[in-house]
Amino acid sequence: MITFDSSRSESGSSGVAAALRGLALVAGASLLLAGCGKGQGPASSAPAASAKPAASAPASAPAKLPAAMPAAPATTASAQAQAAAQAKAKLSGMSVAGLLSAARDAYAQHRLVAPAGDNAMEYYEAVLAKDPSNQVAKDALRETFPFGVPDVEKAISQNDFAEANREIDLLAKADPTNYTLTLLRSKLDAQQKLQARQQQEAQLKVQKAAELAAQQAAAAKAEAEKAAAQKLAQQQQQEQAAAAARTRVATPKAVASAPKPTGETRVAKVVSAAAPNYPLEAARNQTSGYAVVQFTVSSTGAVENAHIVSSSPRRVFDDAAIEAVKRSKFEPALKNGQPVDSVLQRRIDFKFGG
């Protein structure tokens, strides 16, 4: 019968496992030092403590960092403050050993600076708060610094400014004199200014579109009013012509048998032309122009159906011109000595300072 010594087998397995863990720690420390050298200066200036397995990145951290996880959506200021308070209470209630274990897990999952309260750097900061001389936490914070920078840049590019500020402050606790912090703050400031400028440009576009729509609506309304006035004038002229035709048809014999009337025939006369009042807005803008008013002088001399035929600038002097015509006095037109209705046109000029 062949038997095995179980104690020897377990001892041999433990030795192999220990050797493998040691190799993994050395490889991880080398990669972290290379990353720090790129972000903070020459490789020869990296801290000597990084060569020690205990002072390197967490033992469970992979040699190559996994892809960054998507950033959490921005929350309101009150929600962030509440989350920060809860995270602080959670961290303060954990032991040093628990914090180190949580930090190693967070590092392995690439939760270096986010989410708030559950990332490697905050766990290591909490360790130092409880044990300021803990060399593992000190070295891990320094070596994790360059790997947290891309997460900050991602938050900036996504306009998550509150999260970017939080992450920059977290990195500053680990290495407050690192020049990378200055670069990150400059990028954050530039992105905030860019967003503000884009929002302002969008608001100006909306405002200009609204102004253009209002101008087009006003122009369309003016054209419609002008067309309606012209149509009304044509209808009135047609009605007058029809009435005259009916009169001729109703009394043909009387007209034929009656002697031809004698007397003066002339157009309506202006007795007194009222001076127009210069519109206040036109005077303020020093605007000159004219308006042509068409109206009917009735057989009694009254002014009826006064309306604008044309004007320049449009609608600026219309009301003042119509009012001046209505205030003017006329003698009716005569036909064979009898007063009759007649249609006149009068152009009224408005010259500023003239």
C-alpha positions in Angstrom: 0.0 0.0 0.0 1.2 3.5 -0.9 0.5 6.3 1.6 1.0 10.1 1.4 2.0 12.4 4.1 -0.7 15.0 4.1 1.2 17.5 6.3 4.1 17.5 3.9 1.9 18.0 0.9 0.1 21.0 2.4 3.4 22.5 3.5 4.8 22.1 -0.1 1.6 23.7 -1.5 1.9 26.6 0.9 5.4 27.2 -0.1 4.6 27.3 -3.8 1.7 29.6 -3.2 3.8 32.0 -1.2 6.4 32.1 -3.9 3.8 32.9 -6.5 2.3 35.7 -4.4 5.8 37.2 -3.9 6.3 37.2 -7.7 3.0 38.8 -8.3 3.7 41.5 -5.7 7.1 42.3 -7.3 5.5 42.5 -10.8 2.7 44.7 -9.6 5.1 47.1 -7.8 7.2 47.4 -10.9 4.2 48.4 -13.1 3.0 50.9 -10.5 6.5 52.5 -10.2 6.6 52.7 -14.0 3.2 54.5 -14.0 4.3 56.9 -11.3 7.5 57.6 -13.2 5.5 58.7 -16.2 3.2 61.0 -14.2 5.7 62.4 -11.7 9.2 62.4 -13.0 12.1 60.1 -13.8 11.9 56.5 -12.7 15.0 56.9 -10.5 13.1 59.4 -8.3 10.4 56.8 -7.2 10.2 56.1 -3.5 12.5 53.3 -2.3 9.6 51.9 -0.2 7.9 50.8 -3.4 10.4 47.9 -3.7 9.1 46.4 -0.5 6.2 44.0 -1.0 4.3 45.3 2.0 4.5 49.0 0.8 3.4 48.3 -2.8 -0.1 48.3 -4.3 -2.6 45.9 -2.7 -1.6 42.2 -3.0 -4.8 41.3 -4.8 -4.3 44.1 -7.4 -3.8 42.8 -11.0 -0.6 43.5 -12.8 -2.6 45.4 -15.5 -5.4 47.7 -14.5 -8.8 46.7 -15.9 -10.8 49.1 -18.2 -12.4 52.0 -16.4 -16.0 51.5 -15.4 -18.6 54.1 -16.6 -18.9 57.2 -14.5 -22.0 57.4 -12.2 -24.5 60.1 -13.3 -24.4 63.4 -11.6 -26.6 63.9 -8.6 -27.9 67.1 -6.9 -25.8 68.9 -4.3 -28.0 67.8 -1.4 -27.9 64.1 -2.5 -24.1 64.3 -2.8 -23.7 65.8 0.6 -25.9 63.1 2.1 -23.9 60.4 0.3 -20.6 61.9 1.5 -21.9 61.9 5.1 -23.0 58.3 4.9 -19.7 57.3 3.3 -17.7 59.1 6.1 -19.7 57.3 8.8 -19.2 54.0 7.0 -15.4 54.5 6.8 -15.0 55.6 10.3 -16.8 52.5 11.6 -14.4 50.1 9.8 -11.2 48.7 11.3 -7.8 49.2 9.7 -7.7 45.6 8.5 -11.2 45.9 7.0 -10.3 49.2 5.3 -7.1 47.6 3.8 -9.1 44.6 2.5 -11.8 46.9 1.0 -9.1 49.0 -0.6 -7.5 46.0 -2.2 -10.9 44.9 -3.6 -11.6 48.4 -4.9 -8.2 48.6 -6.6 -8.7 45.3 -8.3 -12.0 46.5 -9.6 -10.6 49.8 -10.8 -12.6 51.8 -8.3 -9.6 54.1 -7.6 -11.4 57.4 -7.0 -15.0 56.7 -7.6 -17.7 56.1 -6.5 -17.6 58.4 -3.5 -17.1 56.4 -0.3 -16.3 53.2 -2.0 -13.0 53.6 -3.8 -9.4 52.6 -3.0 -8.0 56.1 -2.3 -10.7 56.9 0.3 -10.2 53.6 2.0 -6.4 54.2 2.3 -7.1 57.8 3.5 -9.3 56.3 6.2 -6.5 53.9 7.2 -4.1 56.8 7.7 -6.8 58.6 9.7 -6.8 55.7 12.1 -3.1 54.8 11.8 -1.0 57.8 10.5 2.2 55.7 10.4 0.7 52.9 8.2 3.3 52.6 5.4 1.2 50.3 3.3 -1.5 53.0 3.0 1.0 55.8 2.3 2.8 53.9 -0.5 -0.5 52.7 -2.0 -1.9 56.3 -2.1 1.2 57.6 -3.8 1.4 54.8 -6.4 -2.4 54.9 -7.1 -2.3 58.6 -7.8 -1.5 58.4 -11.6 -4.0 55.7 -12.3 -6.8 57.9 -10.8 -6.1 60.8 -13.2 -7.9 59.3 -16.3 -11.1 59.0 -14.2 -10.9 62.7 -13.3 -10.4 63.6 -17.0 -13.4 61.4 -17.9 -15.6 63.3 -15.4 -14.4 66.6 -16.8 -15.2 65.5 -20.5 -18.7 64.4 -19.4 -19.3 67.9 -17.8 -19.7 66.2 -14.4 -18.0 69.1 -12.7 -19.1 68.3 -9.1 -17.6 64.8 -9.4 -14.4 66.1 -11.0 -13.9 68.5 -8.2 -14.4 65.7 -5.6 -11.9 63.5 -7.3 -9.3 66.2 -7.7 -9.6 67.0 -3.9 -9.2 63.3 -3.2 -6.0 63.2 -5.3 -4.7 66.3 -3.6 -4.9 64.6 -0.2 -2.6 61.8 -1.5 0.0 64.2 -3.2 -0.9 67.9 -2.7 2.2 69.2 -4.5 1.9 67.1 -7.7 1.9 69.3 -10.8 -0.8 67.0 -12.4 -3.3 68.7 -10.0 -2.7 72.0 -11.6 -3.3 70.6 -15.1 -6.5 68.9 -14.0 -7.8 72.1 -12.4 -7.0 74.0 -15.6 -8.8 71.5 -17.7 -11.8 71.6 -15.4 -11.9 75.4 -15.5 -11.7 75.4 -19.4 -14.5 72.9 -19.7 -16.7 74.8 -17.4 -16.1 78.0 -19.4 -16.8 76.1 -22.7 -20.1 74.8 -21.4 -21.2 78.3 -20.2 -20.3 79.7 -23.6 -22.2 77.0 -25.5 -25.3 77.6 -23.3 -25.1 81.3 -23.9 -24.8 80.8 -27.7 -27.8 78.5 -27.6 -29.8 81.1 -25.8 -28.9 83.8 -28.3 -29.9 81.5 -31.2 -33.3 80.9 -29.6 -33.7 84.7 -28.9 -32.8 85.6 -32.5 -35.2 83.0 -33.9 -38.0 84.4 -31.8 -37.3 88.0 -32.9 -37.2 86.9 -36.6 -40.6 85.1 -36.1 -42.1 88.2 -34.6 -40.9 90.4 -37.5 -42.3 88.0 -40.1 -45.6 87.9 -38.3 -45.8 91.7 -38.1 -45.0 92.0 -41.9 -47.6 89.4 -42.7 -50.2 91.2 -40.6 -49.4 94.5 -42.4 -49.7 93.0 -45.8 -53.0 91.4 -44.8 -54.4 94.7 -43.6 -53.3 96.5 -46.7 -55.0 93.9 -48.9 -58.2 94.1 -46.9 -58.3 97.9 -47.2 -57.8 97.7 -51.0 -60.5 95.1 -51.3 -62.9 97.2 -49.2 -62.2 100.3 -51.4 -62.9 98.3 -54.6 -66.2 96.9 -53.1 -67.3 100.5 -52.3 -66.5 101.7 -55.8 -68.4 98.8 -57.3 -71.4 99.5 -55.1 -71.4 103.1 -56.1 -71.2 102.2 -59.7 -74.0 99.7 -59.3 -76.2 102.2 -57.5 -75.7 104.8 -60.3 -76.6 102.1 -62.9 -79.8 101.2 -61.0 -80.7 104.9 -60.9 -80.3 105.3 -64.6 -82.3 102.1 -65.3 -85.2 103.1 -63.0 -85.8 106.6 -64.6 -84.9 106.3 -68.2 -88.0 108.3 -69.4 -87.5 111.1 -67.0 -83.9 111.4 -67.9 -84.8 111.3 -71.6 -87.6 113.9 -71.3 -86.0 116.2 -68.8 -84.0 119.1 -70.1 -80.3 118.8 -69.9 -79.2 120.3 -66.6 -77.0 123.3 -66.6 -74.5 124.4 -64.0 -71.0 124.1 -62.8 -69.2 120.7 -62.8 -65.9 120.5 -60.8 -64.0 118.3 -58.4 -64.1 118.6 -54.6 -62.2 121.6 -53.2 -60.0 121.8 -50.1 -61.3 124.6 -47.9 -58.7 124.1 -45.1 -56.0 121.4 -45.0 -55.2 120.4 -41.5 -51.5 120.0 -40.7 -50.6 116.5 -39.7 -49.1 115.7 -36.3 -45.6 114.3 -36.5 -45.5 110.8 -34.9 -43.5 110.9 -31.7 -41.5 107.7 -32.5 -40.7 109.0 -36.0 -39.5 112.3 -34.5 -37.4 110.5 -31.9 -35.7 108.5 -34.7 -35.5 111.5 -37.0 -37.5 109.6 -39.7 -38.9 111.2 -42.8 -41.5 109.8 -45.2 -45.0 110.1 -46.7 -48.4 108.5 -46.8 -51.0 108.6 -49.6 -54.6 108.7 -48.3 -57.6 107.8 -50.4 -61.0 109.0 -49.2 -64.5 110.0 -50.2 -65.8 113.6 -50.0 -69.6 113.2 -49.7 -72.1 115.5 -51.2 -72.3 117.2 -47.8 -68.5 117.8 -47.7 -67.8 115.1 -45.0 -64.7 112.9 -45.2 -65.6 109.2 -45.4 -63.7 105.9 -45.9 -60.3 107.3 -45.4 -57.6 104.7 -45.8 -53.9 104.4 -46.8 -53.0 103.5 -50.4 -49.3 103.6 -50.0 -46.7 104.8 -47.4 -43.0 104.9 -46.7 -41.8 103.7 -44.2 -44.7 101.4 -44.0 -47.2 102.1 -41.1 -45.0 104.8 -39.6 -47.1 107.8 -40.7 -50.4 106.1 -41.6 -52.4 107.1 -38.6 -51.2 110.7 -38.6 -52.0 111.1 -42.3 -55.5 109.7 -41.9 -56.2 111.9 -38.9 -55.0 115.0 -40.8 -57.4 114.3 -43.8 -60.3 113.8 -41.4 -59.6 117.1 -39.7 -59.5 118.9 -43.1 -62.5 120.8 -44.6 -63.7 120.2 -48.2 -66.4 121.5 -50.5 -68.1 118.6 -52.4 -67.7 118.1 -56.0 -70.3 119.5 -58.3 -71.9 117.9 -61.3 -74.1 120.2 -63.3 -74.3 122.4 -60.3 -75.3 119.6 -57.9 -73.1 118.4 -55.1 -72.0 114.7 -55.5 -69.8 112.2 -53.8 -66.2 112.0 -55.1 -63.1 110.0 -54.4 -59.9 111.8 -53.8 -56.3 111.0 -53.0 -54.0 113.1 -51.0 -50.2 112.6 -50.4 -49.0 114.0 -47.1 -45.2 114.3 -46.6 -43.4 114.2 -43.3 -40.0 115.8 -43.4 -38.0 115.8 -40.2 -36.5 119.3 -39.6 -37.9 120.5 -43.0 
